[in-house]
C-alpha cells in the first residue's frame, strides 16, 4: 500500500507526493493506492488432488466454475448453468 498527500493544486489538477506513513499529517487530503496480488504458483502442490469424476457448474461466460451449493443458496446468479466435468 502506498500513501500520498496533496502537495499542491494547479490548473491541470492536484499533485500528490508519496510519503512515509510517519511523515503524513492528520487531517490532510490523502490518496491511498492499494494493489491486490494474486499469486500464481508454477506447480500445483502434490498433496492437492482433484476428486475422481469431479463435477462443477458453468454458464460458459468465462466467470469460472462454481459449486451446486452456491447456486442453490443464491451466491451465484445467472442463467444457463450446466454440469461440466473437471
PyMOL Python script that loads the backbone (N, CA, C, O; Angstrom):
from pymol import cmd

cmd.read_pdbstr("""\
ATOM      1  N   UNK A   1       0.852  -1.165   0.000  1.00  0.00           N
ATOM      2  CA  UNK A   1       0.000   0.000   0.000  1.00  0.00           C
ATOM      3  C   UNK A   1       0.904   1.236   0.000  1.00  0.00           C
ATOM      4  O   UNK A   1       1.881   1.316   0.745  1.00  0.00           O
ATOM      5  N   UNK A   2       0.557   2.168  -0.834  1.00  0.00           N
ATOM      6  CA  UNK A   2       1.273   3.440  -0.881  1.00  0.00           C
ATOM      7  C   UNK A   2       0.328   4.557  -0.476  1.00  0.00           C
ATOM      8  O   UNK A   2      -0.867   4.515  -0.769  1.00  0.00           O
ATOM      9  N   UNK A   3       0.873   5.548   0.195  1.00  0.00           N
ATOM     10  CA  UNK A   3       0.076   6.691   0.620  1.00  0.00           C
ATOM     11  C   UNK A   3       0.716   7.957   0.083  1.00  0.00           C
ATOM     12  O   UNK A   3       1.933   8.132   0.148  1.00  0.00           O
ATOM     13  N   UNK A   4      -0.109   8.825  -0.440  1.00  0.00           N
ATOM     14  CA  UNK A   4       0.383  10.099  -0.971  1.00  0.00           C
ATOM     15  C   UNK A   4      -0.486  11.217  -0.415  1.00  0.00           C
ATOM     16  O   UNK A   4      -1.688  11.045  -0.215  1.00  0.00           O
ATOM     17  N   UNK A   5       0.140  12.367  -0.169  1.00  0.00           N
ATOM     18  CA  UNK A   5      -0.588  13.525   0.356  1.00  0.00           C
ATOM     19  C   UNK A   5      -0.593  14.627  -0.692  1.00  0.00           C
ATOM     20  O   UNK A   5       0.307  14.721  -1.527  1.00  0.00           O
ATOM     21  N   UNK A   6      -1.605  15.439  -0.629  1.00  0.00           N
ATOM     22  CA  UNK A   6      -1.757  16.550  -1.563  1.00  0.00           C
ATOM     23  C   UNK A   6      -0.630  17.557  -1.339  1.00  0.00           C
ATOM     24  O   UNK A   6      -0.485  18.102  -0.245  1.00  0.00           O
ATOM     25  N   UNK A   7       0.161  17.798  -2.375  1.00  0.00           N
ATOM     26  CA  UNK A   7       1.266  18.766  -2.304  1.00  0.00           C
ATOM     27  C   UNK A   7       0.809  20.145  -2.761  1.00  0.00           C
ATOM     28  O   UNK A   7       1.024  21.142  -2.072  1.00  0.00           O
ATOM     29  N   UNK A   8       0.175  20.189  -3.937  1.00  0.00           N
ATOM     30  CA  UNK A   8      -0.306  21.474  -4.455  1.00  0.00           C
ATOM     31  C   UNK A   8      -1.414  21.239  -5.463  1.00  0.00           C
ATOM     32  O   UNK A   8      -1.569  20.144  -6.004  1.00  0.00           O
ATOM     33  N   UNK A   9      -2.171  22.278  -5.701  1.00  0.00           N
ATOM     34  CA  UNK A   9      -3.249  22.255  -6.680  1.00  0.00           C
ATOM     35  C   UNK A   9      -2.913  23.259  -7.760  1.00  0.00           C
ATOM     36  O   UNK A   9      -2.587  24.410  -7.470  1.00  0.00           O
ATOM     37  N   UNK A  10      -2.994  22.816  -9.027  1.00  0.00           N
ATOM     38  CA  UNK A  10      -2.676  23.702 -10.138  1.00  0.00           C
ATOM     39  C   UNK A  10      -3.793  23.734 -11.157  1.00  0.00           C
ATOM     40  O   UNK A  10      -4.867  23.174 -10.936  1.00  0.00           O
ATOM     41  N   UNK A  11      -3.533  24.404 -12.293  1.00  0.00           N
ATOM     42  CA  UNK A  11      -4.534  24.496 -13.346  1.00  0.00           C
ATOM     43  C   UNK A  11      -4.856  23.136 -13.960  1.00  0.00           C
ATOM     44  O   UNK A  11      -5.961  22.917 -14.455  1.00  0.00           O
ATOM     45  N   UNK A  12      -3.884  22.225 -13.926  1.00  0.00           N
ATOM     46  CA  UNK A  12      -4.071  20.902 -14.539  1.00  0.00           C
ATOM     47  C   UNK A  12      -4.583  19.858 -13.560  1.00  0.00           C
ATOM     48  O   UNK A  12      -4.872  18.732 -13.965  1.00  0.00           O
ATOM     49  N   UNK A  13      -4.703  20.194 -12.304  1.00  0.00           N
ATOM     50  CA  UNK A  13      -5.210  19.228 -11.337  1.00  0.00           C
ATOM     51  C   UNK A  13      -4.452  19.275 -10.034  1.00  0.00           C
ATOM     52  O   UNK A  13      -3.795  20.263  -9.706  1.00  0.00           O
ATOM     53  N   UNK A  14      -4.557  18.186  -9.297  1.00  0.00           N
ATOM     54  CA  UNK A  14      -3.914  18.080  -7.993  1.00  0.00           C
ATOM     55  C   UNK A  14      -2.638  17.265  -8.115  1.00  0.00           C
ATOM     56  O   UNK A  14      -2.583  16.303  -8.882  1.00  0.00           O
ATOM     57  N   UNK A  15      -1.626  17.639  -7.374  1.00  0.00           N
ATOM     58  CA  UNK A  15      -0.343  16.945  -7.382  1.00  0.00           C
ATOM     59  C   UNK A  15      -0.133  16.305  -6.016  1.00  0.00           C
ATOM     60  O   UNK A  15      -0.198  16.980  -4.989  1.00  0.00           O
ATOM     61  N   UNK A  16       0.119  15.008  -6.010  1.00  0.00           N
ATOM     62  CA  UNK A  16       0.318  14.255  -4.778  1.00  0.00           C
ATOM     63  C   UNK A  16       1.762  13.784  -4.697  1.00  0.00           C
ATOM     64  O   UNK A  16       2.386  13.518  -5.725  1.00  0.00           O
ATOM     65  N   UNK A  17       2.296  13.678  -3.492  1.00  0.00           N
ATOM     66  CA  UNK A  17       3.648  13.181  -3.262  1.00  0.00           C
ATOM     67  C   UNK A  17       3.568  11.977  -2.330  1.00  0.00           C
ATOM     68  O   UNK A  17       2.871  12.008  -1.315  1.00  0.00           O
ATOM     69  N   UNK A  18       4.293  10.915  -2.688  1.00  0.00           N
ATOM     70  CA  UNK A  18       4.329   9.719  -1.856  1.00  0.00           C
ATOM     71  C   UNK A  18       5.158  10.019  -0.608  1.00  0.00           C
ATOM     72  O   UNK A  18       6.278  10.522  -0.698  1.00  0.00           O
ATOM     73  N   UNK A  19       4.601   9.707   0.538  1.00  0.00           N
ATOM     74  CA  UNK A  19       5.269   9.961   1.819  1.00  0.00           C
ATOM     75  C   UNK A  19       5.222   8.700   2.665  1.00  0.00           C
ATOM     76  O   UNK A  19       4.357   7.842   2.484  1.00  0.00           O
ATOM     77  N   UNK A  20       6.159   8.603   3.585  1.00  0.00           N
ATOM     78  CA  UNK A  20       6.126   7.517   4.556  1.00  0.00           C
ATOM     79  C   UNK A  20       4.975   7.777   5.516  1.00  0.00           C
ATOM     80  O   UNK A  20       4.676   8.930   5.824  1.00  0.00           O
ATOM     81  N   UNK A  21       4.322   6.709   5.995  1.00  0.00           N
ATOM     82  CA  UNK A  21       3.188   6.912   6.921  1.00  0.00           C
ATOM     83  C   UNK A  21       3.546   7.759   8.136  1.00  0.00           C
ATOM     84  O   UNK A  21       2.682   8.449   8.677  1.00  0.00           O
ATOM     85  N   UNK A  22       4.799   7.722   8.573  1.00  0.00           N
ATOM     86  CA  UNK A  22       5.188   8.514   9.747  1.00  0.00           C
ATOM     87  C   UNK A  22       5.282  10.003   9.430  1.00  0.00           C
ATOM     88  O   UNK A  22       5.260  10.826  10.345  1.00  0.00           O
ATOM     89  N   UNK A  23       5.389  10.369   8.140  1.00  0.00           N
ATOM     90  CA  UNK A  23       5.522  11.774   7.750  1.00  0.00           C
ATOM     91  C   UNK A  23       4.210  12.393   7.276  1.00  0.00           C
ATOM     92  O   UNK A  23       4.218  13.503   6.744  1.00  0.00           O
ATOM     93  N   UNK A  24       3.106  11.717   7.453  1.00  0.00           N
ATOM     94  CA  UNK A  24       1.813  12.219   6.988  1.00  0.00           C
ATOM     95  C   UNK A  24       1.106  12.923   8.140  1.00  0.00           C
ATOM     96  O   UNK A  24       0.952  12.373   9.231  1.00  0.00           O
ATOM     97  N   UNK A  25       0.683  14.152   7.868  1.00  0.00           N
ATOM     98  CA  UNK A  25      -0.057  14.927   8.865  1.00  0.00           C
ATOM     99  C   UNK A  25      -1.506  14.470   8.899  1.00  0.00           C
ATOM    100  O   UNK A  25      -2.074  14.100   7.871  1.00  0.00           O
ATOM    101  N   UNK A  26      -2.089  14.497  10.062  1.00  0.00           N
ATOM    102  CA  UNK A  26      -3.511  14.155  10.195  1.00  0.00           C
ATOM    103  C   UNK A  26      -4.372  15.275   9.633  1.00  0.00           C
ATOM    104  O   UNK A  26      -4.029  16.451   9.751  1.00  0.00           O
ATOM    105  N   UNK A  27      -5.482  14.907   9.025  1.00  0.00           N
ATOM    106  CA  UNK A  27      -6.440  15.884   8.544  1.00  0.00           C
ATOM    107  C   UNK A  27      -6.194  16.377   7.134  1.00  0.00           C
ATOM    108  O   UNK A  27      -7.036  17.097   6.598  1.00  0.00           O
ATOM    109  N   UNK A  28      -5.090  16.030   6.509  1.00  0.00           N
ATOM    110  CA  UNK A  28      -4.813  16.464   5.148  1.00  0.00           C
ATOM    111  C   UNK A  28      -5.459  15.537   4.130  1.00  0.00           C
ATOM    112  O   UNK A  28      -5.814  14.399   4.436  1.00  0.00           O
ATOM    113  N   UNK A  29      -5.601  16.047   2.922  1.00  0.00           N
ATOM    114  CA  UNK A  29      -6.161  15.237   1.854  1.00  0.00           C
ATOM    115  C   UNK A  29      -5.116  14.202   1.442  1.00  0.00           C
ATOM    116  O   UNK A  29      -3.949  14.531   1.226  1.00  0.00           O
ATOM    117  N   UNK A  30      -5.555  12.938   1.337  1.00  0.00           N
ATOM    118  CA  UNK A  30      -4.623  11.852   1.101  1.00  0.00           C
ATOM    119  C   UNK A  30      -5.163  10.917   0.027  1.00  0.00           C
ATOM    120  O   UNK A  30      -6.375  10.751  -0.108  1.00  0.00           O
ATOM    121  N   UNK A  31      -4.270  10.315  -0.726  1.00  0.00           N
ATOM    122  CA  UNK A  31      -4.595   9.334  -1.747  1.00  0.00           C
ATOM    123  C   UNK A  31      -3.953   8.022  -1.325  1.00  0.00           C
ATOM    124  O   UNK A  31      -2.761   7.986  -1.019  1.00  0.00           O
ATOM    125  N   UNK A  32      -4.728   6.946  -1.306  1.00  0.00           N
ATOM    126  CA  UNK A  32      -4.213   5.631  -0.915  1.00  0.00           C
ATOM    127  C   UNK A  32      -4.324   4.710  -2.122  1.00  0.00           C
ATOM    128  O   UNK A  32      -5.391   4.584  -2.722  1.00  0.00           O
ATOM    129  N   UNK A  33      -3.210   4.064  -2.472  1.00  0.00           N
ATOM    130  CA  UNK A  33      -3.158   3.152  -3.610  1.00  0.00           C
ATOM    131  C   UNK A  33      -2.953   1.747  -3.068  1.00  0.00           C
ATOM    132  O   UNK A  33      -1.927   1.455  -2.454  1.00  0.00           O
ATOM    133  N   UNK A  34      -3.932   0.876  -3.296  1.00  0.00           N
ATOM    134  CA  UNK A  34      -3.874  -0.493  -2.808  1.00  0.00           C
ATOM    135  C   UNK A  34      -3.822  -1.423  -4.003  1.00  0.00           C
ATOM    136  O   UNK A  34      -4.597  -1.267  -4.947  1.00  0.00           O
ATOM    137  N   UNK A  35      -2.916  -2.388  -3.972  1.00  0.00           N
ATOM    138  CA  UNK A  35      -2.763  -3.360  -5.056  1.00  0.00           C
ATOM    139  C   UNK A  35      -3.013  -4.745  -4.485  1.00  0.00           C
ATOM    140  O   UNK A  35      -2.483  -5.095  -3.431  1.00  0.00           O
ATOM    141  N   UNK A  36      -3.820  -5.528  -5.182  1.00  0.00           N
ATOM    142  CA  UNK A  36      -4.063  -6.902  -4.779  1.00  0.00           C
ATOM    143  C   UNK A  36      -3.160  -7.817  -5.582  1.00  0.00           C
ATOM    144  O   UNK A  36      -3.150  -7.774  -6.812  1.00  0.00           O
ATOM    145  N   UNK A  37      -2.409  -8.638  -4.887  1.00  0.00           N
ATOM    146  CA  UNK A  37      -1.532  -9.601  -5.549  1.00  0.00           C
ATOM    147  C   UNK A  37      -2.230 -10.950  -5.608  1.00  0.00           C
ATOM    148  O   UNK A  37      -2.718 -11.451  -4.595  1.00  0.00           O
ATOM    149  N   UNK A  38      -2.275 -11.534  -6.795  1.00  0.00           N
ATOM    150  CA  UNK A  38      -2.837 -12.862  -6.986  1.00  0.00           C
ATOM    151  C   UNK A  38      -1.687 -13.807  -7.332  1.00  0.00           C
ATOM    152  O   UNK A  38      -1.247 -13.852  -8.481  1.00  0.00           O
ATOM    153  N   UNK A  39      -1.201 -14.557  -6.351  1.00  0.00           N
ATOM    154  CA  UNK A  39      -0.072 -15.437  -6.632  1.00  0.00           C
ATOM    155  C   UNK A  39      -0.460 -16.537  -7.617  1.00  0.00           C
ATOM    156  O   UNK A  39      -1.565 -17.077  -7.561  1.00  0.00           O
ATOM    157  N   UNK A  40       0.448 -16.853  -8.503  1.00  0.00           N
ATOM    158  CA  UNK A  40       0.243 -17.915  -9.479  1.00  0.00           C
ATOM    159  C   UNK A  40       1.386 -18.908  -9.310  1.00  0.00           C
ATOM    160  O   UNK A  40       2.496 -18.668  -9.786  1.00  0.00           O
ATOM    161  N   UNK A  41       1.118 -20.021  -8.635  1.00  0.00           N
ATOM    162  CA  UNK A  41       2.200 -20.980  -8.426  1.00  0.00           C
ATOM    163  C   UNK A  41       2.614 -21.636  -9.742  1.00  0.00           C
ATOM    164  O   UNK A  41       1.796 -21.835 -10.640  1.00  0.00           O
ATOM    165  N   UNK A  42       3.886 -21.964  -9.832  1.00  0.00           N
ATOM    166  CA  UNK A  42       4.387 -22.621 -11.033  1.00  0.00           C
ATOM    167  C   UNK A  42       3.920 -24.062 -11.126  1.00  0.00           C
ATOM    168  O   UNK A  42       3.827 -24.616 -12.221  1.00  0.00           O
ATOM    169  N   UNK A  43       3.627 -24.668  -9.996  1.00  0.00           N
ATOM    170  CA  UNK A  43       3.177 -26.061  -9.990  1.00  0.00           C
ATOM    171  C   UNK A  43       2.072 -26.221  -8.952  1.00  0.00           C
ATOM    172  O   UNK A  43       2.049 -25.516  -7.943  1.00  0.00           O
ATOM    173  N   UNK A  44       1.164 -27.146  -9.204  1.00  0.00           N
ATOM    174  CA  UNK A  44       0.087 -27.466  -8.281  1.00  0.00           C
ATOM    175  C   UNK A  44       0.687 -28.296  -7.147  1.00  0.00           C
ATOM    176  O   UNK A  44       1.389 -29.269  -7.422  1.00  0.00           O
ATOM    177  N   UNK A  45       0.436 -27.946  -5.876  1.00  0.00           N
ATOM    178  CA  UNK A  45       1.003 -28.737  -4.781  1.00  0.00           C
ATOM    179  C   UNK A  45       0.592 -30.205  -4.897  1.00  0.00           C
ATOM    180  O   UNK A  45      -0.572 -30.511  -5.155  1.00  0.00           O
ATOM    181  N   UNK A  46       1.542 -31.101  -4.709  1.00  0.00           N
ATOM    182  CA  UNK A  46       1.306 -32.526  -4.955  1.00  0.00           C
ATOM    183  C   UNK A  46       0.279 -33.133  -4.011  1.00  0.00           C
ATOM    184  O   UNK A  46      -0.344 -34.136  -4.360  1.00  0.00           O
ATOM    185  N   UNK A  47       0.078 -32.556  -2.817  1.00  0.00           N
ATOM    186  CA  UNK A  47      -0.881 -33.149  -1.883  1.00  0.00           C
ATOM    187  C   UNK A  47      -2.324 -32.759  -2.196  1.00  0.00           C
ATOM    188  O   UNK A  47      -3.248 -33.328  -1.614  1.00  0.00           O
ATOM    189  N   UNK A  48      -2.542 -31.798  -3.106  1.00  0.00           N
ATOM    190  CA  UNK A  48      -3.901 -31.426  -3.502  1.00  0.00           C
ATOM    191  C   UNK A  48      -4.288 -32.219  -4.740  1.00  0.00           C
ATOM    192  O   UNK A  48      -3.567 -32.224  -5.738  1.00  0.00           O
ATOM    193  N   UNK A  49      -5.400 -32.869  -4.669  1.00  0.00           N
ATOM    194  CA  UNK A  49      -5.850 -33.710  -5.778  1.00  0.00           C
ATOM    195  C   UNK A  49      -7.288 -33.365  -6.159  1.00  0.00           C
ATOM    196  O   UNK A  49      -8.082 -32.940  -5.320  1.00  0.00           O
ATOM    197  N   UNK A  50      -7.606 -33.553  -7.432  1.00  0.00           N
ATOM    198  CA  UNK A  50      -8.990 -33.463  -7.869  1.00  0.00           C
ATOM    199  C   UNK A  50      -9.696 -34.747  -7.484  1.00  0.00           C
ATOM    200  O   UNK A  50      -9.080 -35.812  -7.445  1.00  0.00           O
ATOM    201  N   UNK A  51     -10.963 -34.655  -7.204  1.00  0.00           N
ATOM    202  CA  UNK A  51     -11.748 -35.857  -6.945  1.00  0.00           C
ATOM    203  C   UNK A  51     -11.905 -36.638  -8.246  1.00  0.00           C
ATOM    204  O   UNK A  51     -11.987 -36.048  -9.323  1.00  0.00           O
ATOM    205  N   UNK A  52     -11.947 -37.953  -8.146  1.00  0.00           N
ATOM    206  CA  UNK A  52     -12.233 -38.720  -9.361  1.00  0.00           C
ATOM    207  C   UNK A  52     -13.655 -38.402  -9.827  1.00  0.00           C
ATOM    208  O   UNK A  52     -14.572 -38.315  -9.011  1.00  0.00           O
ATOM    209  N   UNK A  53     -13.834 -38.235 -11.107  1.00  0.00           N
ATOM    210  CA  UNK A  53     -15.140 -37.884 -11.685  1.00  0.00           C
ATOM    211  C   UNK A  53     -15.690 -36.586 -11.100  1.00  0.00           C
ATOM    212  O   UNK A  53     -16.892 -36.472 -10.859  1.00  0.00           O
ATOM    213  N   UNK A  54     -14.810 -35.603 -10.869  1.00  0.00           N
ATOM    214  CA  UNK A  54     -15.231 -34.325 -10.309  1.00  0.00           C
ATOM    215  C   UNK A  54     -16.172 -33.576 -11.250  1.00  0.00           C
ATOM    216  O   UNK A  54     -16.043 -33.671 -12.470  1.00  0.00           O
ATOM    217  N   UNK A  55     -17.111 -32.836 -10.680  1.00  0.00           N
ATOM    218  CA  UNK A  55     -18.086 -32.065 -11.447  1.00  0.00           C
ATOM    219  C   UNK A  55     -18.202 -30.668 -10.857  1.00  0.00           C
ATOM    220  O   UNK A  55     -17.986 -30.463  -9.662  1.00  0.00           O
ATOM    221  N   UNK A  56     -18.541 -29.725 -11.700  1.00  0.00           N
ATOM    222  CA  UNK A  56     -18.815 -28.354 -11.276  1.00  0.00           C
ATOM    223  C   UNK A  56     -19.870 -27.799 -12.222  1.00  0.00           C
ATOM    224  O   UNK A  56     -20.329 -28.498 -13.125  1.00  0.00           O
ATOM    225  N   UNK A  57     -20.253 -26.551 -12.016  1.00  0.00           N
ATOM    226  CA  UNK A  57     -21.264 -25.913 -12.863  1.00  0.00           C
ATOM    227  C   UNK A  57     -20.665 -24.704 -13.564  1.00  0.00           C
ATOM    228  O   UNK A  57     -19.849 -23.980 -12.993  1.00  0.00           O
ATOM    229  N   UNK A  58     -21.074 -24.500 -14.787  1.00  0.00           N
ATOM    230  CA  UNK A  58     -20.593 -23.379 -15.593  1.00  0.00           C
ATOM    231  C   UNK A  58     -21.752 -22.832 -16.408  1.00  0.00           C
ATOM    232  O   UNK A  58     -22.697 -23.553 -16.730  1.00  0.00           O
ATOM    233  N   UNK A  59     -21.667 -21.534 -16.742  1.00  0.00           N
ATOM    234  CA  UNK A  59     -22.653 -20.950 -17.647  1.00  0.00           C
ATOM    235  C   UNK A  59     -21.987 -20.463 -18.934  1.00  0.00           C
ATOM    236  O   UNK A  59     -22.584 -19.711 -19.705  1.00  0.00           O
ATOM    237  N   UNK A  60     -20.733 -20.904 -19.160  1.00  0.00           N
ATOM    238  CA  UNK A  60     -19.980 -20.607 -20.381  1.00  0.00           C
ATOM    239  C   UNK A  60     -19.781 -19.114 -20.629  1.00  0.00           C
ATOM    240  O   UNK A  60     -19.704 -18.687 -21.781  1.00  0.00           O
ATOM    241  N   UNK A  61     -19.697 -18.315 -19.564  1.00  0.00           N
ATOM    242  CA  UNK A  61     -19.477 -16.879 -19.739  1.00  0.00           C
ATOM    243  C   UNK A  61     -18.047 -16.471 -19.426  1.00  0.00           C
ATOM    244  O   UNK A  61     -17.700 -15.300 -19.578  1.00  0.00           O
ATOM    245  N   UNK A  62     -17.216 -17.396 -18.996  1.00  0.00           N
ATOM    246  CA  UNK A  62     -15.861 -17.049 -18.603  1.00  0.00           C
ATOM    247  C   UNK A  62     -15.756 -16.635 -17.145  1.00  0.00           C
ATOM    248  O   UNK A  62     -14.677 -16.256 -16.689  1.00  0.00           O
ATOM    249  N   UNK A  63     -16.851 -16.700 -16.410  1.00  0.00           N
ATOM    250  CA  UNK A  63     -16.837 -16.338 -14.994  1.00  0.00           C
ATOM    251  C   UNK A  63     -16.198 -17.423 -14.146  1.00  0.00           C
ATOM    252  O   UNK A  63     -15.851 -17.185 -12.989  1.00  0.00           O
ATOM    253  N   UNK A  64     -16.040 -18.599 -14.706  1.00  0.00           N
ATOM    254  CA  UNK A  64     -15.409 -19.694 -13.973  1.00  0.00           C
ATOM    255  C   UNK A  64     -16.416 -20.714 -13.502  1.00  0.00           C
ATOM    256  O   UNK A  64     -17.613 -20.614 -13.771  1.00  0.00           O
ATOM    257  N   UNK A  65     -15.897 -21.700 -12.789  1.00  0.00           N
ATOM    258  CA  UNK A  65     -16.718 -22.793 -12.293  1.00  0.00           C
ATOM    259  C   UNK A  65     -17.264 -22.460 -10.920  1.00  0.00           C
ATOM    260  O   UNK A  65     -16.677 -21.667 -10.185  1.00  0.00           O
ATOM    261  N   UNK A  66     -18.387 -23.065 -10.578  1.00  0.00           N
ATOM    262  CA  UNK A  66     -18.971 -22.885  -9.256  1.00  0.00           C
ATOM    263  C   UNK A  66     -19.531 -24.213  -8.783  1.00  0.00           C
ATOM    264  O   UNK A  66     -19.602 -25.177  -9.546  1.00  0.00           O
ATOM    265  N   UNK A  67     -19.922 -24.257  -7.535  1.00  0.00           N
ATOM    266  CA  UNK A  67     -20.486 -25.459  -6.941  1.00  0.00           C
ATOM    267  C   UNK A  67     -22.000 -25.390  -6.951  1.00  0.00           C
ATOM    268  O   UNK A  67     -22.581 -24.305  -6.984  1.00  0.00           O
ATOM    269  N   UNK A  68     -22.645 -26.566  -6.921  1.00  0.00           N
ATOM    270  CA  UNK A  68     -24.098 -26.627  -6.907  1.00  0.00           C
ATOM    271  C   UNK A  68     -24.654 -25.905  -5.686  1.00  0.00           C
ATOM    272  O   UNK A  68     -25.657 -25.197  -5.786  1.00  0.00           O
ATOM    273  N   UNK A  69     -24.008 -26.080  -4.530  1.00  0.00           N
ATOM    274  CA  UNK A  69     -24.472 -25.444  -3.308  1.00  0.00           C
ATOM    275  C   UNK A  69     -24.534 -23.936  -3.451  1.00  0.00           C
ATOM    276  O   UNK A  69     -25.480 -23.311  -2.971  1.00  0.00           O
ATOM    277  N   UNK A  70     -23.538 -23.333  -4.107  1.00  0.00           N
ATOM    278  CA  UNK A  70     -23.520 -21.877  -4.296  1.00  0.00           C
ATOM    279  C   UNK A  70     -24.686 -21.432  -5.175  1.00  0.00           C
ATOM    280  O   UNK A  70     -25.255 -20.363  -4.953  1.00  0.00           O
ATOM    281  N   UNK A  71     -25.042 -22.235  -6.162  1.00  0.00           N
ATOM    282  CA  UNK A  71     -26.204 -21.914  -6.999  1.00  0.00           C
ATOM    283  C   UNK A  71     -27.490 -22.014  -6.198  1.00  0.00           C
ATOM    284  O   UNK A  71     -28.360 -21.149  -6.300  1.00  0.00           O
ATOM    285  N   UNK A  72     -27.613 -23.075  -5.396  1.00  0.00           N
ATOM    286  CA  UNK A  72     -28.825 -23.291  -4.606  1.00  0.00           C
ATOM    287  C   UNK A  72     -29.033 -22.197  -3.563  1.00  0.00           C
ATOM    288  O   UNK A  72     -30.168 -21.808  -3.289  1.00  0.00           O
ATOM    289  N   UNK A  73     -27.950 -21.704  -2.984  1.00  0.00           N
ATOM    290  CA  UNK A  73     -28.042 -20.674  -1.942  1.00  0.00           C
ATOM    291  C   UNK A  73     -28.182 -19.269  -2.518  1.00  0.00           C
ATOM    292  O   UNK A  73     -28.458 -18.329  -1.773  1.00  0.00           O
ATOM    293  N   UNK A  74     -27.999 -19.107  -3.820  1.00  0.00           N
ATOM    294  CA  UNK A  74     -28.143 -17.807  -4.448  1.00  0.00           C
ATOM    295  C   UNK A  74     -26.892 -16.947  -4.419  1.00  0.00           C
ATOM    296  O   UNK A  74     -26.955 -15.757  -4.727  1.00  0.00           O
ATOM    297  N   UNK A  75     -25.737 -17.540  -4.048  1.00  0.00           N
ATOM    298  CA  UNK A  75     -24.496 -16.776  -4.049  1.00  0.00           C
ATOM    299  C   UNK A  75     -24.047 -16.451  -5.472  1.00  0.00           C
ATOM    300  O   UNK A  75     -23.415 -15.423  -5.714  1.00  0.00           O
ATOM    301  N   UNK A  76     -24.375 -17.327  -6.395  1.00  0.00           N
ATOM    302  CA  UNK A  76     -24.041 -17.133  -7.796  1.00  0.00           C
ATOM    303  C   UNK A  76     -25.354 -17.070  -8.556  1.00  0.00           C
ATOM    304  O   UNK A  76     -26.198 -17.957  -8.431  1.00  0.00           O
ATOM    305  N   UNK A  77     -25.520 -16.020  -9.339  1.00  0.00           N
ATOM    306  CA  UNK A  77     -26.759 -15.857 -10.094  1.00  0.00           C
ATOM    307  C   UNK A  77     -26.459 -15.826 -11.577  1.00  0.00           C
ATOM    308  O   UNK A  77     -25.383 -15.400 -12.000  1.00  0.00           O
ATOM    309  N   UNK A  78     -27.387 -16.265 -12.336  1.00  0.00           N
ATOM    310  CA  UNK A  78     -27.224 -16.282 -13.782  1.00  0.00           C
ATOM    311  C   UNK A  78     -28.133 -17.346 -14.369  1.00  0.00           C
ATOM    312  O   UNK A  78     -28.888 -18.014 -13.663  1.00  0.00           O
ATOM    313  N   UNK A  79     -28.039 -17.476 -15.649  1.00  0.00           N
ATOM    314  CA  UNK A  79     -28.872 -18.456 -16.326  1.00  0.00           C
ATOM    315  C   UNK A  79     -27.978 -19.373 -17.150  1.00  0.00           C
ATOM    316  O   UNK A  79     -26.860 -19.013 -17.521  1.00  0.00           O
ATOM    317  N   UNK A  80     -28.493 -20.556 -17.425  1.00  0.00           N
ATOM    318  CA  UNK A  80     -27.790 -21.468 -18.290  1.00  0.00           C
ATOM    319  C   UNK A  80     -26.690 -22.271 -17.619  1.00  0.00           C
ATOM    320  O   UNK A  80     -25.820 -22.817 -18.299  1.00  0.00           O
ATOM    321  N   UNK A  81     -26.715 -22.353 -16.289  1.00  0.00           N
ATOM    322  CA  UNK A  81     -25.691 -23.148 -15.598  1.00  0.00           C
ATOM    323  C   UNK A  81     -25.932 -24.625 -15.894  1.00  0.00           C
ATOM    324  O   UNK A  81     -27.058 -25.114 -15.817  1.00  0.00           O
ATOM    325  N   UNK A  82     -24.864 -25.314 -16.230  1.00  0.00           N
ATOM    326  CA  UNK A  82     -24.957 -26.750 -16.514  1.00  0.00           C
ATOM    327  C   UNK A  82     -23.731 -27.452 -15.930  1.00  0.00           C
ATOM    328  O   UNK A  82     -22.683 -26.836 -15.737  1.00  0.00           O
ATOM    329  N   UNK A  83     -23.876 -28.737 -15.655  1.00  0.00           N
ATOM    330  CA  UNK A  83     -22.824 -29.532 -15.025  1.00  0.00           C
ATOM    331  C   UNK A  83     -21.730 -29.824 -16.053  1.00  0.00           C
ATOM    332  O   UNK A  83     -22.018 -30.185 -17.194  1.00  0.00           O
ATOM    333  N   UNK A  84     -20.484 -29.665 -15.637  1.00  0.00           N
ATOM    334  CA  UNK A  84     -19.344 -29.968 -16.502  1.00  0.00           C
ATOM    335  C   UNK A  84     -18.358 -30.845 -15.746  1.00  0.00           C
ATOM    336  O   UNK A  84     -18.322 -30.818 -14.516  1.00  0.00           O
ATOM    337  N   UNK A  85     -17.566 -31.612 -16.462  1.00  0.00           N
ATOM    338  CA  UNK A  85     -16.523 -32.439 -15.864  1.00  0.00           C
ATOM    339  C   UNK A  85     -15.280 -31.585 -15.654  1.00  0.00           C
ATOM    340  O   UNK A  85     -14.954 -30.728 -16.477  1.00  0.00           O
ATOM    341  N   UNK A  86     -14.592 -31.828 -14.547  1.00  0.00           N
ATOM    342  CA  UNK A  86     -13.341 -31.117 -14.312  1.00  0.00           C
ATOM    343  C   UNK A  86     -12.192 -32.089 -14.206  1.00  0.00           C
ATOM    344  O   UNK A  86     -11.050 -31.676 -14.008  1.00  0.00           O
TER     345      UNK A  86
END
""", "prot")
cmd.dss("prot")
cmd.show_as("cartoon", "prot")
cmd.util.cbc("prot")
cmd.orient("prot")
